[in-house]
Amino acid sequence: MAKQIFGGDWTEEKLNRVGKYLPAYVHVLKDKGLKYAYIDAFAGTGYRELKDTESKVQESQLLLFPELAEQETQKFLDGSARIALQTKPRFHQYIFIEKDRNKALELKKLKTEFPELNKDIIIVNSDANLYLINLCNQGIDYWKTRRAVLFLDPFGMQIPWSTIEAIAQTQAIDLWYLFPLGIAVNRLLTRDGNIQESWQKKLDKIFGTTDWRNIFYAPVEPQNKQLSLFEIENYSQKDKTEKIANFESISRYFVERLKTVFAGVADNPLVLRNSCNNPLYLLCFASANPKVSKTAIKIAQHILKS
Ligand SMILES: C[S@@+](CC[C@H](N)C(=O)[O-])C[C@H]1O[C@@H](n2cnc3c(N)ncnc32)[C@H](O)[C@@H]1O
């Protein structure tokens, strides 16, 4: 099976937190007469493979002891889609979006694996942004009686701000977003602020504004840079800024950006780090529904507490 291999402990951490929110969410909504869905916009295959080289059965071993292949399959753990399908009480609908055709085909198998949910599982083989914009723009009447938890779990900077805005405008969606803090955004913010144009555009697109330039960079006078006389004489315009942003300030900035469009945003997003302790992603939560955002934020903040 074309399972996917990604992540270490941080993947588990991410799935644990989002997974904890789902039953709490259903529990709060279950007697409210609303239809509520789980939407996984970067759904993968439904499985994740544990990236643990120590415990992997080597191919050479498999040739000698084919029965070990059985153990190998046990290292496929539940991905977000399978976690959602196992949530009790259940959601009314499950929408799994996946751009990769083969992975979308894998997702279809979940319909047979969960026969009791079969008719309520929708697999969408499409770009997540296109599908979400269309869904979110169904209008106030559509969203009056519907609610959803949406998980955005991209590898990188695939989600433009326009998608985030559309989600917030529904006033009906609770969002878990794995923001690519260290894996992408911080890397594009070069030390000297001399950022190539295509990267600048990417940053504008993910933040939905250009003001990050003034916040993440500050002017530096040549006398503060400990330059030689020669360097001072040749000091050029492009040398006049330096990066003042760090992981913490980028995280705070992004939370503030979310607050400009969502009814409520968790103030304690979780930094997910690799085994060398380097920040990779920021797990954020935001609630679009002004009527219940306080409760949603309270639950999410509790779940996000380290
Ligand atoms: C980090 S993985 C998702 C893992 C999944 N949430 C899980 O826990 O099992 C990201 C997935 O998004 C898919 N993807 C990438 N770009 C996409 C896009 N624009 N729209 C939809 N899916 C996309 C990739 O093929 C990949 O399977």
The ligand as a Gaussian input file, in Angstrom:
#p B3LYP/6-31G(d) Opt

LIG

0 1
 C        1.390000      16.331000       5.942000
 S        0.529000      15.416000       4.749000
 C       -1.022000      15.129000       5.525000
 C       -0.997000      14.109000       6.586000
 C       -2.356000      13.779000       7.164000
 N       -3.013000      14.946000       7.729000
 C       -2.234000      12.679000       8.220000
 O       -2.186000      12.983000       9.405000
 O       -2.212000      11.518000       7.847000
 C        0.086000      16.579000       3.517000
 C       -0.742000      16.026000       2.372000
 O       -1.257000      17.094000       1.577000
 C       -1.263000      16.711000       0.217000
 N       -1.293000      17.964000      -0.548000
 C       -0.253000      18.768000      -0.898000
 N       -0.700000      19.873000      -1.525000
 C       -2.056000      19.786000      -1.550000
 C       -3.089000      20.641000      -2.018000
 N       -2.801000      21.793000      -2.600000
 N       -4.365000      20.246000      -1.859000
 C       -4.659000      19.064000      -1.262000
 N       -3.729000      18.196000      -0.800000
 C       -2.434000      18.566000      -0.935000
 C       -0.028000      15.877000       0.044000
 O       -0.165000      14.971000      -1.048000
 C        0.029000      15.132000       1.393000
 O       -0.609000      13.893000       1.302000

